Amino acid sequence: MYMSGGAVLRLMKVDAKDLKTTETDDRGRVYLGTEYANKNVTVAVVEVEADRPNDDELAAAYREASASAEALAEAWSETSDEAWEALDE
């Protein structure tokens, strides 16, 4: 056992096949199932995956979409001008 910031940490060996991945609800809770009812259960958070992109990913996607929109607007303007000119002839 180790002491860390007032908490007791126990090292345990866990077989990878015993790990179970689950999602939390909107309040961060996990449903373990009725087989764990009225039992003491030790749970460890091994990894947390965000379900939304981080700020850098969002900024990069915005820049890419903005550049793409500008190119599309420019191409449309040229095509539109050509179409109006063709109608005038």
C-alpha positions in Angstrom: 0.0 0.0 0.0 1.1 3.5 -0.7 0.0 6.8 0.7 -0.6 9.6 -1.7 -2.1 12.9 -0.6 -3.9 11.3 2.2 -5.3 8.5 0.1 -4.4 4.9 0.4 -3.4 3.3 -2.9 -3.3 -0.4 -3.4 -1.5 -2.0 -6.3 -3.4 -4.8 -7.8 -2.7 -7.1 -10.8 -5.5 -7.1 -13.3 -5.8 -9.4 -16.3 -6.6 -7.4 -19.4 -9.5 -9.8 -20.2 -11.2 -8.7 -17.0 -11.3 -5.0 -18.0 -14.8 -3.8 -19.0 -15.4 -0.6 -21.0 -18.6 1.3 -20.3 -20.1 4.7 -20.8 -21.3 7.1 -18.2 -24.6 8.8 -18.1 -25.0 12.6 -18.4 -24.1 12.9 -14.7 -21.0 10.7 -14.9 -22.5 7.6 -13.3 -21.9 4.0 -14.5 -24.5 1.2 -14.2 -22.7 -1.9 -13.0 -25.6 -4.3 -13.1 -27.7 -6.3 -10.6 -24.9 -8.9 -10.1 -23.1 -6.2 -8.0 -26.1 -5.3 -5.9 -25.4 -5.2 -2.1 -21.7 -6.0 -2.6 -18.5 -4.0 -2.0 -17.0 -3.2 -5.4 -13.7 -1.7 -6.2 -13.7 0.3 -9.5 -10.7 1.9 -11.2 -10.7 4.5 -14.0 -8.0 3.4 -16.3 -8.6 5.7 -19.2 -11.0 8.5 -20.1 -12.0 9.3 -23.7 -13.6 12.5 -24.5 -16.7 12.3 -26.7 -16.1 15.6 -28.3 -13.1 17.1 -30.1 -10.6 19.3 -28.2 -10.3 23.0 -28.9 -7.3 22.6 -31.2 -9.3 20.1 -33.4 -12.3 22.5 -33.5 -10.1 25.4 -34.5 -8.4 23.5 -37.3 -11.8 22.2 -38.6 -13.2 25.8 -38.5 -10.2 27.2 -40.4 -10.5 24.4 -43.0 -14.2 25.0 -43.5 -13.7 28.7 -43.7 -11.0 28.3 -46.4 -13.2 25.8 -48.3 -16.2 28.2 -48.1 -14.1 31.1 -49.5 -12.9 29.0 -52.4 -16.4 27.8 -53.1 -17.8 31.4 -53.0 -15.1 32.5 -55.4 -15.7 29.7 -57.8 -19.5 30.4 -57.7 -18.9 34.0 -58.4 -16.8 33.3 -61.5 -19.4 30.7 -62.7 -22.3 33.1 -62.0 -20.5 35.9 -63.9 -19.9 33.6 -66.9 -23.5 32.5 -66.9 -24.9 36.1 -66.8 -22.5 37.1 -69.6 -23.6 34.1 -71.7 -27.3 35.2 -71.2 -26.5 38.8 -72.4 -25.0 37.5 -75.7 
